[in-house]
């Protein structure tokens, strides 16, 4: 399974994440801190989710977790940046 994103998460903007090459069905869950921000269930590949990151989220951790039917799991964590800065990926 591959987890891809188009750009760094920035407060007040939309964030798009996709998973490819998974054994369906699969689920993408995105958390801001410990709060579930978005959930997308997909029957087969590819799977895309797009959601708005709250304007107050700069400095918080966004964690994206994807799991497919055979238990393959991909996780990425990011520090959400303000509109004037490019974000950095953290290790998951």
Number of C-alpha atoms within 10 A of each C-alpha: 15 12 20 13 14 9 12 19 27 25 21 17 14 14 17 15 18 17 23 14 13 22 16 17 15 23 20 24 17 24 16 20 13 10 10 13 17 16 16 14 17 16 13 15 16 14 22 17 19 14 14 15 20 15 12 11 19 20 14 14 19 24 22 22 17 26 21 22 14 11 11 12 17 16 15 16 18 21 22 27 20 18 14 8 11 13 18 13 14 12 8 11
